[in-house]
Amino acid sequence: MSIESDHRASDSPYVTRVWRGRTSGVENMTSVATSTWELVFWDDEGVVHAAVRGPETTATTAEFTGDSESFGITFAHGTSMPHLPMARLVDGGVESPHVTERTFVLRGEEWEIPGIDNAEQFVQKLVHAGVLTRDPLVDEVVWGGIAKVGTRSIQRRVASATGLTQGAIRQIERAREAAVLLGEGIAPLEVVNRLGYYDQPHLAKALQRFIGRTATQLRRRDDADDPMSLLYKTEDPERS
């Protein structure tokens, strides 16, 4: 039972990460919460699929049968598709109605399936065609920036572009960062202090809800646990 993954950051303002993976003999996987959405392609026993997958507000268990290869583009906060309201995608997704080995349908148009090396060029094509738009204010305020508009306007724009509230995004991202730190061997109390949790029970509750693991499990990386979906350090784009 194994999961192999490869991922990289992106220099596109529309994209936060590009990744690909392979599963072999995996029956169950813990899909951790994420505040971003993705365009995902996967080959399941010779059948190619494509889907827009929305933010996930809790950790869930995904089931696999046989071997599978996948590729995904994870979009930055503020990037959205006007024809697919983000609120509809939260904790769900929309699969392409027609997919071949080389092409898929999005917004009623046929597109060539990209790969990890040309993901940004593909995204730019979507931008030029009006399939993708970006509200730069959203990414800025999610990372703690101060916007020159009213609070209600910010709330509306964040919800429209992400399907989530600022508070929900920050809770999810903080739990993901905590999981990464614990996996690096940082003590739970130090994680509490670094990330501003009230105490260790507060951290434990967040980990269970958003990551589906305890601090002990994350630190020991027990092979008996189900494998997890991709976790990585997220950074303020202004500091990266």
C-alpha positions, 0 to 999 in steps of 0.5 A: 500500500503506497502513495507517491507524490510530487509537487511544486509551487507556482509563479502564477498569481492564479495558482498556488501549487501543481502536483501529481500522484500515484496510488498503488494498493491503497484502500483508504486515504485521509483527505485533509481539509483545504481552503483552496479548490483544484482542477484534477485529472486522474486515470483509474484503471485506464479510464480518464476523469477530470473534475473541479474539486472544491474546498473541503471543510473537514477531514474525510476518508476517500476510498480507492480501488486498484491503481490510480494516477492523478494530476492537479492544479491547486488555485490561489485564494481569489481565483474562481470560475464565474460559471461555477459559483464557489459556494456550490463546490464546497465539500464537493465538486463537478466532474467533466461531462466528457473526457478522453485520453487527451481532452476534457470539457469545461464550460461547454468547451473542449480543452487539452489535458495539461501536465505538470510542466505546462500547467501555467500555460494552460491556466493562462489560456483559461484566463484569456478565454474568461474561464478563470478570473482573479480578485487580488484583494481576496488573496491579500486579506486572507494573508492578513493584508489591510484592504481599502474597502469596507468589512462587508465588501471584503466578506462578500468578495471572499465568500464569492471567490472562495465559498468560505469565510475568512475565519474558516479559511484561517482555521483550516490553514492554521490546522494544516500548518500545525500538522506540518510542524508536528510532522517535522517533530515540533512539540505540541506545546510549541505548536500551540504557542507558535500558531496561537491556539488557546491550549493543547485541547484546542489544538487537538480539536482542530487537528481532529476536525481538519486533519483527521489525526492526533498530534501523536499520530502526526509526530510518529507517522505510524504506517498503520494509519491510512495515508494522507492527502498532500500537506505542505507549508503555505507561505504568504506570497509577499514573503515567498 
